[in-house]
Amino acid sequence: MSRYIYADNAYDTVNAVEAAVTSIKTRLDNNPTDWCVVKPMINPKTISTSSGDIVGYEIGKPLTDTQINALNSSDNLYNVFSVYDGDNFTEVLETNVSQKVKEMRTKYAKWLSLDKYYDSQVEEGADLITHNVTNEDMSSYV
């Protein structure tokens, strides 16, 4: 019996893989907290040092998916960091948050190879058989 591997999960049928692809595509469009955390930088404090002033911030609570998706064009600053790799951006203007979130989404989608699935029924020692996802266009994510 074939088993299919997609996004680090095993499925018994291609139909199950395709359902997973559709589900993950929906999450990629709507759930940025799957791959990143966005926190507001709040309560700026100026610290005077011998070499000049430094502005420090408190970091607020993480934003929800809905809050991240609603960010638009204020002058607020945010910390944006990846859950899966070392990307960590501070003092990101709200107008640039969505760009950082999309960059991290691409890395996340590539990391999981979301445009491919694998047939695990091969002889021992042989490479997995790779199939391209065909039921959804994943090219804009990877």
KOLFIVEX-810309 format. One line per field, with one value per residue (C-alpha): residue in one letter; x, y, z. Coordinates in pm, whole numbers, plus 50000, padded with zeros to 5 digits. Example, Ala and Ser with C-alpha at 12.3 -4.5 7.8 and 13.67 -1.06 7.14 Angstrom:
BEGIN
rest: (A | S) $
X: (51230 | 51367) $
Y: (49550 | 49894) $
Z: (50780 | 50714) $
# end
This chain:
BEGIN
rest: (M | S | R | Y | I | Y | A | D | N | A | Y | D | T | V | N | A | V | E | A | A | V | T | S | I | K | T | R | L | D | N | N | P | T | D | W | C | V | V | K | P | M | I | N | P | K | T | I | S | T | S | S | G | D | I | V | G | Y | E | I | G | K | P | L | T | D | T | Q | I | N | A | L | N | S | S | D | N | L | Y | N | V | F | S | V | Y | D | G | D | N | F | T | E | V | L | E | T | N | V | S | Q | K | V | K | E | M | R | T | K | Y | A | K | W | L | S | L | D | K | Y | Y | D | S | Q | V | E | E | G | A | D | L | I | T | H | N | V | T | N | E | D | M | S | S | Y | V) $
X: (50000 | 50130 | 50169 | 50206 | 50410 | 50309 | 50425 | 50579 | 50252 | 50158 | 49838 | 49683 | 49546 | 49618 | 49273 | 49379 | 49698 | 49496 | 49265 | 49573 | 49713 | 49389 | 49381 | 49744 | 49689 | 49403 | 49625 | 49904 | 49656 | 49506 | 49719 | 50061 | 50107 | 50181 | 50525 | 50590 | 50520 | 50447 | 50466 | 50416 | 50702 | 50545 | 50630 | 50948 | 51203 | 51503 | 51824 | 52107 | 52456 | 52794 | 52779 | 52424 | 52063 | 51924 | 51554 | 51439 | 51096 | 50890 | 50765 | 50388 | 50182 | 50183 | 49925 | 49659 | 49621 | 49333 | 49538 | 49838 | 49622 | 49460 | 49788 | 49794 | 49984 | 50039 | 50374 | 50373 | 50678 | 50680 | 50911 | 50864 | 51032 | 51015 | 50902 | 51114 | 51439 | 51657 | 51484 | 51423 | 51343 | 51303 | 51163 | 50970 | 50726 | 50369 | 50378 | 50662 | 50528 | 50329 | 50641 | 50839 | 50550 | 50534 | 50912 | 50888 | 50587 | 50796 | 51076 | 50823 | 50658 | 50998 | 51108 | 50800 | 50819 | 50453 | 50452 | 50545 | 50439 | 50621 | 50519 | 50681 | 50623 | 50969 | 51231 | 51455 | 51742 | 51569 | 51473 | 51114 | 50906 | 50832 | 50503 | 50415 | 50098 | 49839 | 49510 | 49625 | 49873 | 50140 | 50396 | 50332 | 50424 | 50750) $
Y: (50000 | 50342 | 50613 | 50970 | 51226 | 51592 | 51869 | 51615 | 51420 | 51079 | 51016 | 50697 | 50842 | 51114 | 51256 | 51297 | 51471 | 51706 | 51789 | 51868 | 52088 | 52289 | 52321 | 52437 | 52684 | 52837 | 52858 | 53022 | 53288 | 53352 | 53228 | 53398 | 53288 | 52941 | 53068 | 53400 | 53614 | 53985 | 54195 | 54570 | 54778 | 54997 | 55254 | 55403 | 55522 | 55736 | 55647 | 55901 | 55762 | 55925 | 55841 | 55970 | 55886 | 55537 | 55461 | 55137 | 54976 | 54729 | 54444 | 54397 | 54082 | 53882 | 53983 | 53736 | 53626 | 53871 | 54160 | 54080 | 54056 | 54392 | 54586 | 54872 | 55197 | 55353 | 55469 | 55196 | 54977 | 54598 | 54310 | 54033 | 53697 | 53356 | 53051 | 52816 | 52993 | 53272 | 53568 | 53840 | 54196 | 54482 | 54831 | 54727 | 54994 | 54874 | 54937 | 54683 | 54412 | 54235 | 54216 | 54050 | 53813 | 53711 | 53657 | 53429 | 53250 | 53171 | 53026 | 52823 | 52689 | 52599 | 52435 | 52210 | 52165 | 52257 | 52226 | 51855 | 51531 | 51201 | 50840 | 50632 | 50293 | 50237 | 49971 | 50011 | 50244 | 50399 | 50765 | 50865 | 50927 | 51299 | 51433 | 51796 | 51922 | 51969 | 52051 | 52395 | 52646 | 52662 | 52845 | 53182 | 53038 | 52856) $
Z: (50000 | 49907 | 50164 | 50050 | 50239 | 50223 | 50457 | 50694 | 50726 | 50584 | 50389 | 50251 | 49926 | 49674 | 49753 | 50117 | 50003 | 49782 | 50072 | 50283 | 50006 | 49992 | 50370 | 50387 | 50101 | 50300 | 50608 | 50404 | 50293 | 50636 | 50926 | 50944 | 51305 | 51161 | 51055 | 51230 | 51534 | 51513 | 51828 | 51861 | 51994 | 52263 | 52530 | 52382 | 52638 | 52556 | 52734 | 52725 | 52696 | 52649 | 52278 | 52227 | 52291 | 52243 | 52213 | 52367 | 52348 | 52538 | 52326 | 52339 | 52321 | 51996 | 51740 | 51625 | 51264 | 51222 | 51363 | 51144 | 50833 | 50916 | 50948 | 50707 | 50708 | 51049 | 51183 | 51448 | 51485 | 51517 | 51588 | 51330 | 51378 | 51224 | 51415 | 51197 | 51118 | 51249 | 51086 | 51341 | 51238 | 51483 | 51436 | 51124 | 51012 | 50985 | 50610 | 50581 | 50812 | 50540 | 50320 | 50602 | 50676 | 50307 | 50293 | 50596 | 50444 | 50134 | 50345 | 50544 | 50226 | 50077 | 50402 | 50391 | 50010 | 49984 | 49605 | 49616 | 49774 | 49789 | 49729 | 50000 | 49836 | 49696 | 49749 | 50050 | 49972 | 49671 | 49651 | 49719 | 49410 | 49385 | 49252 | 49190 | 49356 | 49082 | 49252 | 49377 | 49239 | 49508 | 49293 | 49454 | 49795 | 49714) $
# end
